[in-house]
Amino acid sequence: MSDIAITISILSLAAVLGLWIGQWKIKGVGLGIGGVLFGGIIVSHFSEQNGLQLDAHTLHFVQEFGLILFVYTIGIQVGPGFFASLRKSGLRLNALATLIVALGSLIVVIINKAFDVPLDIILGIYSGGVTNTPSLGAGQQILTELGMQNITQSMGMAYAVAYPFGICGILASMWLVRLIFRVKVDDEAKKFTQESGQQTESLQKINIRVANPNLDGLCLRDIPGFDERGVVCTRLKREENISVPKADTTIFLNDVLHLVGDSHSLQRMCLIVGEKIELEPSKLVGNIRSERVVVTNEKVLGKRIRTLGIHQRYGIMISRLNRAGVELVPTADSILQFGDVLHMVGNVETMDAAISIIGNAKQKLQQVQMLPVFIGICLGVLLGSLPIHIPGFPVALKLGLAGGPLVVALILARIGSIGKLYWFMPPSANLALREIGIVLFLTVVGLKSGGNFVNTLTQGDGVTWMGYGVLITFVPLMAVGIIARIYAKMNYLSICGLLAGSMTDPPALAFANAIKEENGAAALSYATVYPLVMFLRIISPQLLAILLWVA
């Protein structure tokens, strides 16, 4: 067999072993995809003992391509939520998560200076302690740009030593916060349920009878409040007639308006229009049909809703817009992206014609446009290769193969589409490419690190590295957990989601969800902080490397 064939065979064997190890669970918690690293270490240990040599060029290519694929798909996945998470509703959670990253980075600086730990080792420990593989790749990239050689093995060993407690440390911090504050989980769950309407900002719908005599005879658009973005009127009931109103529809006393919006805006409309009434849904049907329609027609991508003329031509109202799991109140200026889900309400006779404009070819959601994928990867690699000159710094810096594809993917996911190219990827396809990328990267890191791993752990500095990893993991989590409980008065279940999200750790999220099943508080916090934290975890080792290199 050729060297390349042997290398690919050994790599596949290590991946199979690692994925099997990752499935082992103790009380529902396991290594997950991190098991691949240890699979590579085990296979490498026995391969070197038997004198088996692997092709270095093949391993290098597989490692770099796996990292690019993983980071790019992560960016596409979190892109829409990345910018949405920075809005007011998520600022507190994201500020606390950022504090966790900042505290961990500060501890890295202190350890490096106080104990003279080599830069490659401390960055490897940092990535393992926070259980973030893209962070490891970013650290390797920046150190290579700075001129350090043969760092994959040392960083991989440091990462592997710190990784197990990185997972255990998150779970321990959740348990200790619960113990310190004597938290009663059932009480926390009830509190979250009571407050969840304000926390999730979910859209609501109400029926308001027009009782304000000052509105009698006015057009809908002239009613105060309808010029804002928080409310949409989807149906008008006048005696027994049901219709979809337009902006110039005249309103009379005792008309019933069916409104959709956030709770604050709807309460304000009640004060202006009249009184809230209860109506059976069947009494608002009439000759009206409602559908959830997926935007798949390339001709409408990037266009504003007003330019489609759906309301004017067909009398169809778009009452809600769901984008990447976030439900929004659409306006005439809302720009459509591939994969948006529109809630459309209108006359039975004209609904099909309106749907044909939007597309609703749901099979397209299962198809992957490969051309945009490789265009995005190419742009990301090019951006990562551009030199950034900083005055007084000895070498030009680069975003590298981790930072470049991530930044490009975030931007493209936010744009949504350019012409007939759309950057949306079906969740199943994104997950498959992401898993392939991380398996390839971690397997190679394990194979390159395995030769000296056992000796380092038993006879070298492995135990000391583990202690450093404990500090990097545990101290920031406990500090922010206590701050969130005492000063931010946060719900305990939300704190658990925050701690898991700050480490981008799915096993920890599974543990947090299991504390109180079917509650959703932990998952909501996790999803809120995940996009920003993933970005920070990739950028932080690069900033640390620059800071410590200069110092």
VEXNUMAR-739889 format. One line per 2 residues: number of its first residue (from 1); their letters; for each residue x, y, z of C-alpha. Coordinates in nm, 3 decimals, padded with zeros to 5 digits. Layout:
BEGIN
NUM> A> X:Y:Z  ...
//
This chain:
BEGIN
1> MS> 00.000:00.000:00.000  00.112:00.356:-00.064
3> DI> 00.192:00.594:00.222  -00.123:00.794:00.147
5> AI> -00.344:00.482:00.155  -00.191:00.372:00.486
7> TI> -00.236:00.720:00.632  -00.603:00.742:00.531
9> SI> -00.668:00.391:00.666  -00.511:00.473:01.003
11> LS> -00.696:00.804:01.015  -01.029:00.627:00.952
13> LA> -00.950:00.368:01.219  -00.873:00.642:01.471
15> AV> -01.199:00.823:01.381  -01.406:00.505:01.428
17> LG> -01.243:00.432:01.764  -01.282:00.793:01.877
19> LW> -01.649:00.817:01.779  -01.711:00.495:01.971
21> IG> -01.534:00.633:02.278  -01.738:00.954:02.248
23> QW> -02.059:00.752:02.287  -01.960:00.626:02.633
25> KI> -02.163:00.805:02.897  -02.151:00.828:03.274
27> KG> -02.487:00.944:03.412  -02.578:01.083:03.073
29> VG> -02.254:01.278:03.019  -01.981:01.176:02.774
31> LG> -01.695:01.314:02.570  -01.907:01.344:02.257
33> IG> -01.708:01.447:01.952  -01.408:01.506:02.180
35> GV> -01.365:01.129:02.195  -01.216:01.146:01.846
37> LF> -00.909:01.321:01.988  -00.847:01.035:02.230
39> GG> -00.909:00.780:01.956  -00.630:00.945:01.757
41> II> -00.399:00.946:02.061  -00.455:00.573:02.126
43> VS> -00.400:00.471:01.762  -00.092:00.694:01.735
45> HF> 00.059:00.547:02.053  00.041:00.190:01.923
47> SE> 00.135:00.290:01.566  00.461:00.449:01.679
49> QN> 00.544:00.150:01.896  00.520:-00.067:01.584
51> GL> 00.724:00.176:01.374  00.437:00.276:01.145
53> QL> 00.502:00.609:00.971  00.222:00.830:00.842
55> DA> 00.244:01.069:00.548  00.295:01.415:00.699
57> HT> 00.167:01.609:00.395  -00.159:01.414:00.387
59> LH> -00.215:01.467:00.758  -00.146:01.839:00.725
61> FV> -00.395:01.881:00.440  -00.666:01.682:00.617
63> QE> -00.618:01.881:00.937  -00.636:02.221:00.767
65> FG> -00.929:02.133:00.541  -01.123:01.985:00.833
67> LI> -01.074:02.306:01.031  -01.186:02.525:00.739
69> LF> -01.497:02.312:00.680  -01.592:02.312:01.047
71> VY> -01.543:02.683:01.109  -01.722:02.786:00.787
73> TI> -02.032:02.575:00.861  -02.037:02.705:01.220
75> GI> -02.042:03.060:01.082  -02.326:02.982:00.842
77> QV> -02.521:02.820:01.125  -02.484:03.098:01.383
79> GP> -02.470:03.393:01.139  -02.837:03.498:01.152
81> GF> -02.848:03.457:01.531  -02.509:03.624:01.587
83> FA> -02.636:03.971:01.509  -02.982:03.909:01.657
85> SL> -02.823:03.802:01.989  -02.663:04.145:02.024
87> RK> -03.000:04.314:02.053  -03.127:04.447:02.383
89> SG> -03.304:04.125:02.482  -02.979:03.928:02.485
91> LR> -02.737:04.192:02.607  -02.729:04.082:02.970
93> LN> -02.670:03.716:02.891  -02.407:03.795:02.629
95> AL> -02.232:04.039:02.863  -02.203:03.766:03.129
97> AT> -02.082:03.513:02.872  -01.823:03.763:02.747
99> LI> -01.709:03.809:03.108  -01.649:03.433:03.133
101> VA> -01.431:03.443:02.819  -01.245:03.752:02.946
103> LG> -01.175:03.598:03.289  -01.045:03.279:03.130
105> SL> -00.816:03.482:02.904  -00.689:03.682:03.203
107> IV> -00.601:03.360:03.386  -00.408:03.245:03.078
109> VI> -00.199:03.563:03.086  -00.134:03.526:03.461
111> IN> -00.027:03.161:03.429  00.196:03.236:03.132
113> KA> 00.376:03.517:03.315  00.383:03.371:03.667
115> FD> 00.493:03.018:03.578  00.669:03.081:03.245
117> VP> 00.449:02.832:03.060  00.532:02.819:02.686
119> LD> 00.285:02.995:02.461  00.186:02.684:02.263
121> II> 00.124:02.486:02.583  -00.089:02.749:02.757
123> LG> -00.303:02.807:02.447  -00.355:02.432:02.415
125> IY> -00.458:02.414:02.781  -00.689:02.712:02.730
127> SG> -00.867:02.547:02.435  -00.904:02.217:02.620
129> GV> -01.018:02.384:02.940  -01.302:02.557:02.756
131> TN> -01.377:02.244:02.544  -01.361:02.443:02.222
133> TP> -01.188:02.279:01.925  -01.202:02.578:01.686
135> SL> -01.008:02.768:01.953  -00.732:02.508:01.925
137> GA> -00.721:02.544:01.549  -00.713:02.923:01.571
139> GQ> -00.428:02.907:01.822  -00.224:02.679:01.599
141> QI> -00.283:02.906:01.303  -00.170:03.226:01.473
143> LT> 00.140:03.067:01.629  00.238:02.930:01.287
145> EL> 00.202:03.280:01.144  00.424:03.409:01.423
147> GM> 00.696:03.164:01.320  00.664:02.884:01.577
149> QN> 00.729:02.535:01.437  00.613:02.183:01.531
151> IT> 00.341:02.302:01.765  00.061:02.061:01.667
153> QS> 00.191:01.784:01.893  00.252:02.000:02.200
155> MG> -00.076:02.192:02.170  -00.268:01.871:02.105
157> MA> -00.128:01.706:02.418  -00.206:02.013:02.631
159> YA> -00.558:02.025:02.486  -00.618:01.656:02.556
161> VA> -00.494:01.681:02.916  -00.725:01.975:02.996
163> YP> -01.031:01.859:02.799  -01.184:01.600:03.039
165> FG> -01.200:01.838:03.334  -01.325:02.106:03.100
167> IC> -01.646:01.901:03.068  -01.655:01.795:03.434
169> GI> -01.581:02.152:03.549  -01.892:02.290:03.382
171> LA> -02.111:02.030:03.551  -01.939:02.089:03.887
173> SM> -01.995:02.463:03.865  -02.370:02.412:03.799
175> WL> -02.389:02.180:04.101  -02.199:02.418:04.329
177> VR> -02.409:02.722:04.234  -02.716:02.518:04.317
179> LI> -02.564:02.411:04.650  -02.435:02.756:04.753
181> FR> -02.768:02.930:04.694  -02.980:02.634:04.811
183> VK> -03.176:02.644:04.487  -03.508:02.461:04.464
185> VD> -03.534:02.357:04.101  -03.914:02.329:04.096
187> DE> -03.950:02.685:04.227  -03.706:02.813:03.964
189> AK> -03.900:02.633:03.691  -04.227:02.793:03.806
191> KF> -04.068:03.138:03.813  -03.934:03.094:03.462
193> TQ> -04.272:02.978:03.334  -04.436:03.289:03.484
195> ES> -04.180:03.523:03.336  -04.117:03.349:03.004
197> GQ> -04.359:03.568:02.813  -04.135:03.871:02.877
199> QT> -03.809:03.676:02.835  -03.883:03.514:02.501
201> ES> -04.061:03.814:02.349  -04.286:03.572:02.159
203> LQ> -04.549:03.717:01.926  -04.907:03.714:02.046
205> KI> -05.245:03.767:01.884  -05.556:03.937:02.021
207> NI> -05.896:04.061:01.906  -05.987:04.426:01.973
209> RV> -06.332:04.577:01.923  -06.322:04.936:01.796
211> AN> -06.482:05.140:02.077  -06.300:05.472:02.042
213> PN> -06.540:05.714:01.865  -06.246:05.920:01.741
215> LD> -06.146:05.632:01.512  -06.485:05.596:01.342
217> GL> -06.436:05.648:00.968  -06.055:05.658:00.976
219> CL> -05.834:05.450:00.748  -05.641:05.174:00.916
221> RD> -05.309:05.341:00.846  -05.426:05.660:01.022
223> IP> -05.485:05.487:01.355  -05.200:05.582:01.593
225> GF> -04.966:05.289:01.643  -05.010:05.119:01.306
227> DE> -04.723:05.316:01.164  -04.489:05.133:01.401
229> RG> -04.329:04.795:01.342  -04.476:04.610:01.638
231> VV> -04.832:04.531:01.513  -04.998:04.380:01.207
233> CT> -05.375:04.357:01.148  -05.447:04.029:00.970
235> RL> -05.828:04.015:00.978  -06.123:04.252:01.009
237> KR> -06.464:04.129:01.129  -06.758:04.356:01.047
239> EE> -07.081:04.198:01.166  -07.059:03.854:01.000
241> NI> -06.817:03.948:00.723  -06.450:03.849:00.753
243> SV> -06.186:04.020:00.535  -05.814:04.093:00.515
245> PK> -05.781:04.472:00.560  -05.550:04.697:00.363
247> AD> -05.380:05.018:00.476  -05.660:05.228:00.322
249> TT> -05.946:05.016:00.463  -06.197:05.234:00.653
251> IF> -06.263:05.137:01.015  -06.598:05.183:01.191
253> LN> -06.721:05.147:01.547  -06.777:04.787:01.661
255> DV> -06.543:04.645:01.397  -06.323:04.371:01.539
257> LH> -05.952:04.381:01.450  -05.741:04.066:01.480
259> LV> -05.389:04.188:01.566  -05.050:04.012:01.582
261> GD> -04.748:04.161:01.764  -04.542:04.171:02.079
263> SH> -04.726:04.202:02.411  -04.620:04.563:02.480
265> SL> -04.739:04.690:02.141  -05.067:04.502:02.167
267> QR> -05.139:04.649:02.511  -05.080:04.997:02.370
269> MC> -05.322:04.926:02.083  -05.590:04.820:02.333
271> LI> -05.568:05.162:02.498  -05.597:05.339:02.163
273> VG> -05.856:05.131:01.976  -06.097:04.995:02.231
275> EK> -06.137:04.678:02.429  -05.996:04.327:02.407
277> IE> -06.259:04.060:02.340  -06.255:03.683:02.314
279> LE> -06.366:03.520:01.988  -06.371:03.159:01.880
281> PS> -06.112:03.102:01.604  -06.389:02.958:01.385
283> KL> -06.562:03.298:01.382  -06.259:03.457:01.216
285> VG> -06.228:03.207:00.932  -06.497:03.299:00.685
287> NI> -06.357:03.279:00.332  -06.006:03.325:00.472
289> RS> -05.714:03.086:00.440  -05.386:03.095:00.632
291> ER> -05.065:02.921:00.524  -04.701:02.896:00.632
293> VV> -04.499:02.952:00.315  -04.124:02.902:00.270
295> VT> -03.929:03.153:00.059  -03.756:02.947:-00.212
297> NE> -03.810:03.147:-00.534  -03.473:03.296:-00.637
299> KV> -03.651:03.590:-00.803  -03.772:03.732:-00.470
301> LG> -03.450:03.683:-00.270  -03.311:04.013:-00.145
303> KR> -03.632:04.201:-00.231  -03.848:04.398:00.007
305> IR> -04.200:04.274:00.078  -04.349:04.597:-00.059
307> TL> -04.199:04.534:-00.406  -04.381:04.200:-00.442
309> GI> -04.723:04.368:-00.437  -04.885:04.063:-00.276
311> HQ> -05.112:04.269:-00.053  -05.220:04.508:-00.327
313> RY> -05.271:04.246:-00.602  -05.411:03.954:-00.405
315> GI> -05.527:04.097:-00.072  -05.285:03.866:00.109
317> MI> -05.138:03.977:00.444  -04.798:03.855:00.569
319> SR> -04.850:03.852:00.945  -04.531:03.685:01.070
321> LN> -04.182:03.611:00.946  -03.974:03.330:01.097
323> RA> -03.600:03.350:01.025  -03.356:03.097:01.170
325> GV> -03.603:03.016:01.448  -03.665:03.382:01.540
327> EL> -04.022:03.506:01.486  -04.053:03.865:01.367
329> VP> -04.329:04.111:01.275  -04.266:04.187:00.906
331> TA> -04.286:04.534:00.759  -04.310:04.655:00.403
333> DS> -03.933:04.708:00.410  -03.844:04.359:00.537
335> IL> -03.596:04.192:00.300  -03.663:03.828:00.215
337> QF> -03.396:03.560:00.250  -03.392:03.200:00.134
339> GD> -03.553:02.975:00.394  -03.764:03.248:00.557
341> VL> -04.103:03.115:00.666  -04.393:03.356:00.607
343> HM> -04.733:03.325:00.777  -04.974:03.442:00.505
345> VG> -05.345:03.520:00.551  -05.593:03.601:00.274
347> NV> -05.877:03.498:00.047  -05.903:03.134:-00.051
349> ET> -05.926:03.216:-00.423  -05.606:03.421:-00.442
351> MD> -05.382:03.239:-00.192  -05.232:02.992:-00.442
353> AA> -05.129:03.272:-00.677  -04.952:03.453:-00.395
355> IS> -04.780:03.135:-00.279  -04.643:03.076:-00.630
357> II> -04.461:03.411:-00.610  -04.290:03.316:-00.284
359> GN> -04.199:02.967:-00.402  -04.280:02.724:-00.118
361> AK> -04.077:02.450:-00.293  -03.994:02.278:00.033
363> QK> -03.782:02.017:-00.139  -03.528:02.293:-00.207
365> LQ> -03.468:02.315:00.167  -03.320:01.966:00.148
367> QV> -03.090:02.052:-00.141  -02.744:02.199:-00.093
369> QM> -02.612:02.455:-00.338  -02.247:02.352:-00.344
371> LP> -02.136:02.651:-00.552  -02.199:02.906:-00.270
373> VF> -02.028:02.672:-00.020  -01.699:02.672:-00.209
375> IG> -01.728:03.040:-00.301  -01.764:03.115:00.070
377> IC> -01.470:02.891:00.163  -01.255:03.052:-00.106
379> LG> -01.340:03.403:00.015  -01.274:03.298:00.374
381> VL> -00.932:03.156:00.296  -00.842:03.468:00.098
383> LG> -00.953:03.695:00.384  -00.762:03.483:00.633
385> SL> -00.447:03.515:00.419  -00.452:03.894:00.397
387> PI> -00.169:04.046:00.607  -00.265:04.298:00.874
389> HI> 00.024:04.530:00.954  00.034:04.660:01.311
391> PG> 00.290:04.934:01.388  00.567:04.807:01.613
393> FP> 00.481:04.441:01.561  00.757:04.225:01.409
395> VA> 00.536:04.038:01.159  00.215:04.102:00.970
397> LK> -00.081:03.927:01.132  -00.353:03.726:00.957
399> LG> -00.696:03.599:01.053  -00.578:03.257:00.937
401> LA> -00.775:02.952:00.829  -00.992:02.972:01.141
403> GG> -01.074:03.343:01.158  -01.110:03.417:00.786
405> PL> -01.377:03.157:00.698  -01.563:03.235:01.021
407> VV> -01.589:03.609:00.950  -01.691:03.552:00.586
409> AL> -01.953:03.293:00.686  -02.105:03.527:00.945
411> IL> -02.134:03.804:00.685  -02.274:03.578:00.411
413> AR> -02.527:03.421:00.646  -02.642:03.769:00.744
415> IG> -02.673:03.879:00.378  -02.869:03.565:00.295
417> SI> -02.836:03.567:-00.083  -02.669:03.738:-00.377
419> GK> -02.864:03.696:-00.698  -02.945:03.326:-00.739
421> LY> -02.677:03.227:-00.490  -02.816:03.170:-00.141
423> WF> -02.598:03.088:00.157  -02.866:02.903:00.348
425> MP> -02.776:02.541:00.421  -03.030:02.280:00.534
427> PS> -02.964:02.197:00.901  -02.896:01.832:00.820
429> AN> -02.640:01.921:00.552  -02.474:02.180:00.775
431> LA> -02.449:01.930:01.059  -02.302:01.662:00.831
433> LR> -02.031:01.890:00.689  -01.956:02.030:01.034
435> EI> -01.918:01.685:01.189  -01.694:01.566:00.905
437> GI> -01.475:01.873:00.945  -01.432:01.842:01.322
439> VL> -01.372:01.465:01.304  -01.096:01.513:01.045
441> FL> -00.932:01.792:01.243  -00.944:01.624:01.583
443> TV> -00.830:01.286:01.448  -00.516:01.437:01.298
445> VG> -00.444:01.635:01.616  -00.476:01.312:01.813
447> LK> -00.251:01.121:01.573  00.016:01.391:01.593
449> SG> -00.007:01.411:01.973  -00.029:01.046:02.071
451> GN> 00.336:00.946:02.057  00.443:01.126:02.374
453> FV> 00.105:01.169:02.543  00.139:00.888:02.799
455> NT> 00.493:00.992:02.897  00.387:01.355:02.932
457> LT> 00.094:01.261:03.154  00.282:01.015:03.377
459> QG> 00.638:01.145:03.383  00.625:01.499:03.246
461> DG> 00.423:01.812:03.318  00.084:01.661:03.235
463> VT> -00.053:01.680:03.591  00.060:02.044:03.622
465> WM> -00.108:02.127:03.291  -00.425:01.966:03.419
467> GY> -00.413:02.196:03.723  -00.381:02.502:03.500
469> GV> -00.679:02.376:03.299  -00.885:02.345:03.617
471> LI> -00.822:02.712:03.696  -00.908:02.826:03.343
473> TF> -01.232:02.624:03.347  -01.358:02.656:03.701
475> VP> -01.275:03.006:03.822  -01.456:03.206:03.547
477> LM> -01.764:02.980:03.561  -01.803:03.003:03.936
479> AV> -01.734:03.377:03.947  -01.992:03.459:03.679
481> GI> -02.241:03.206:03.816  -02.233:03.382:04.153
483> IA> -02.249:03.729:03.994  -02.546:03.624:03.779
485> RI> -02.733:03.495:04.082  -02.658:03.774:04.331
487> YA> -02.644:04.088:04.117  -02.835:03.997:03.800
489> KM> -03.099:03.801:03.995  -03.103:03.541:03.718
491> NY> -03.306:03.223:03.723  -03.090:02.922:03.816
493> LS> -03.195:02.725:03.507  -03.100:03.020:03.286
495> IC> -02.762:03.036:03.462  -02.702:02.668:03.378
497> GL> -02.772:02.740:03.011  -02.542:03.042:03.027
499> LA> -02.254:02.835:03.172  -02.299:02.560:02.913
501> GS> -02.326:02.813:02.630  -02.016:03.001:02.744
503> MT> -01.821:02.678:02.680  -02.019:02.593:02.360
505> DP> -02.053:02.246:02.513  -02.352:02.029:02.400
507> PA> -02.298:01.759:02.671  -02.323:02.032:02.934
509> LA> -02.645:02.160:02.775  -02.787:01.808:02.787
511> FA> -02.701:01.795:03.158  -02.860:02.137:03.218
513> NA> -03.178:02.038:03.032  -03.200:01.721:03.242
515> IK> -03.212:01.927:03.564  -03.568:02.022:03.474
517> EE> -03.694:01.857:03.158  -03.940:02.030:02.925
519> NG> -03.868:02.370:03.079  -03.660:02.534:02.807
521> AA> -03.485:02.794:03.024  -03.138:02.642:02.986
523> AL> -03.176:02.589:02.611  -03.292:02.949:02.562
525> SY> -02.988:03.093:02.743  -02.754:02.853:02.562
527> AT> -02.891:02.953:02.221  -02.873:03.324:02.307
529> VY> -02.502:03.327:02.397  -02.375:03.052:02.165
531> PL> -02.318:03.262:01.848  -02.120:03.539:02.016
533> VM> -01.924:03.301:02.241  -01.823:03.081:01.947
535> FL> -01.687:03.391:01.775  -01.501:03.500:02.090
537> RI> -01.356:03.153:02.149  -01.202:03.157:01.802
539> IS> -01.074:03.513:01.823  -00.948:03.506:02.184
541> PQ> -00.650:03.268:02.134  -00.532:03.484:01.846
543> LL> -00.550:03.798:02.061  -00.379:03.617:02.349
545> AI> -00.101:03.498:02.119  -00.039:03.853:01.994
547> LL> -00.046:03.999:02.346  00.186:03.741:02.500
549> WV> 00.420:03.735:02.199  00.470:04.111:02.213
551> A> 00.506:04.111:02.592
//
